[in-house]
């Protein structure tokens, strides 16, 4: 138990969209495990919170963590992996994508964009010596992609599929006049 308690020593966690609202936080398995591994879990914001473990990037708590600026905003996998490996994992590998501006998020919010998405790029662009992108580089590349224009292109292509103007009248008639 003493070794276990050292894993997350000094970490103060606030959860958002990880524990169901219908469940008492203190009885949630993830809350109990975090405490067993040395973290302090907080029900609300306080000056000691160091980590926001988030199941969704669009919550008020995420916005508050961004405003505060000194909080690690990590995906729940950071906590799971730290517990599973009995070693605090580097937060940078689990950062939540919070850089999308609100005006852009309205257009792409229905699209789940996993942080480990690998976008095809020419070989010479942002690759390391072995031709592989690190998780941070993948995320930076992903964030720099103009998703709005890509979505517009896709919508234009899909719209063209329904265009029947090139068909002659015999192909569009339903057989009734």
C-alpha positions in Angstrom: 0.0 0.0 0.0 2.8 2.5 0.7 4.4 1.9 -2.7 0.9 2.2 -4.3 0.3 5.5 -2.6 3.5 7.0 -4.0 2.3 6.7 -7.7 0.1 9.8 -7.7 1.4 11.6 -4.6 1.0 15.3 -4.9 -1.8 15.0 -7.5 -5.1 16.6 -6.8 -7.8 15.5 -9.2 -11.1 17.0 -10.2 -13.2 14.9 -12.6 -15.5 16.0 -15.4 -17.7 13.6 -17.5 -15.9 10.6 -16.0 -18.2 9.7 -13.0 -22.0 9.5 -13.7 -23.8 12.4 -12.0 -26.3 9.8 -10.5 -23.4 8.2 -8.6 -21.8 9.4 -5.4 -18.3 10.5 -6.4 -16.7 8.9 -3.4 -18.1 5.5 -4.2 -16.9 5.5 -7.9 -14.3 2.9 -8.6 -12.0 5.5 -10.4 -12.2 7.8 -7.4 -11.3 5.0 -4.9 -8.4 3.8 -7.1 -7.1 7.3 -7.5 -7.0 7.8 -3.8 -5.4 4.3 -3.2 -2.7 5.4 -5.6 -2.0 8.6 -3.6 -4.1 11.2 -5.4 -6.4 13.6 -3.6 -9.8 13.8 -5.2 -11.8 17.0 -5.1 -15.5 17.4 -5.6 -15.2 21.1 -6.7 -12.6 23.6 -7.7 -10.1 24.6 -5.1 -6.6 26.1 -5.2 -5.1 22.7 -4.7 -6.5 21.0 -7.9 -3.6 20.1 -10.2 -5.3 17.8 -12.7 -8.7 17.8 -14.5 -9.5 14.3 -15.7 -11.9 14.8 -18.5 -14.2 12.5 -20.4 -15.3 15.3 -22.7 -13.5 18.5 -23.8 -16.6 20.8 -23.9 -17.5 20.9 -20.2 -17.6 24.0 -18.0 -14.8 22.5 -15.9 -12.6 22.2 -18.9 -13.3 25.9 -19.7 -12.5 26.8 -16.1 -9.2 24.8 -16.2 -8.2 26.7 -19.4 -9.0 30.0 -17.8 -7.0 29.1 -14.7 -4.1 28.0 -16.9 -2.1 26.0 -14.4 -4.1 22.8 -14.5 -3.3 19.6 -16.4 -6.3 18.8 -18.6 -5.9 15.1 -19.3 -8.0 12.3 -20.8 -9.2 9.7 -18.3 -6.7 7.2 -19.9 -3.9 9.1 -18.2 -5.3 8.0 -14.8 -6.1 4.5 -16.0 -2.6 4.0 -17.4 -0.9 5.5 -14.4 -2.8 3.0 -12.2 -2.3 0.1 -14.5 1.5 0.7 -14.8 1.9 1.8 -11.1 3.8 4.8 -12.5 2.6 8.4 -13.1 2.4 8.7 -16.9 3.6 11.9 -18.6 0.6 14.2 -18.8 1.7 15.6 -22.2 0.9 12.2 -23.8 -2.7 12.5 -22.5 -3.5 16.2 -23.0 -7.0 16.9 -24.1 -7.4 18.8 -27.3 -8.8 22.1 -25.9 -7.4 24.5 -28.6 -10.4 24.5 -30.9 -12.0 27.9 -30.7 -15.7 27.9 -29.9 -16.7 29.4 -33.3 -15.1 26.4 -35.0 -16.4 23.8 -32.5 -20.0 24.6 -33.5 -19.2 23.4 -37.0 -17.2 20.3 -36.1 -18.5 19.4 -32.6 -20.4 16.3 -33.9 -17.2 14.8 -35.2 -15.1 12.9 -32.7 -11.5 13.6 -33.4 -9.3 11.1 -31.5 -6.0 12.6 -30.4 -4.1 9.8 -31.9 -5.5 10.2 -35.4 -2.7 10.0 -37.9 -3.4 12.2 -40.9 -1.6 11.2 -44.1 1.1 13.7 -44.9 3.9 13.8 -47.5 6.9 12.0 -46.2 9.0 15.1 -45.8 6.5 16.9 -43.5 6.8 16.8 -39.7 8.3 13.4 -39.3 11.1 12.3 -37.1 14.2 10.5 -38.2 12.4 7.2 -38.4 9.4 8.5 -40.3 7.0 8.3 -37.3 5.2 11.0 -35.6 5.3 11.2 -31.8 1.9 11.6 -30.0 2.6 15.3 -29.5 3.5 15.8 -33.2 0.4 14.0 -34.3 -1.7 16.2 -32.1 0.0 19.4 -33.3 -0.5 18.3 -36.9 -4.1 17.3 -36.2 -4.7 20.7 -34.6 -3.1 22.6 -37.5 -5.4 20.9 -40.0 -8.1 23.2 -41.5 -11.0 20.9 -40.7 -13.6 23.5 -41.7 -12.4 23.6 -45.3 -12.1 19.8 -45.4 -15.7 19.4 -44.2 -16.8 21.9 -46.9 -15.0 19.9 -49.6 -16.6 16.7 -48.4 -20.1 18.3 -48.4 -19.5 19.6 -51.9 -18.5 16.1 -53.1 -21.5 14.5 -51.4 -23.7 17.2 -52.8 -22.4 16.4 -56.3 -23.5 12.8 -56.0 -27.1 13.9 -55.7 -26.9 16.1 -58.8 -29.0 14.6 -61.6 -28.7 17.5 -64.0 -26.3 15.4 -66.2 -28.8 12.6 -66.6 -31.2 12.7 -69.6 -34.9 12.8 -69.0 -35.5 9.1 -69.6 -33.2 8.3 -66.6 -35.0 10.6 -64.2 -38.6 9.8 -65.2 -40.5 7.6 -62.7 -42.8 6.1 -65.3 -45.8 8.2 -64.4 -46.9 11.5 -66.0 
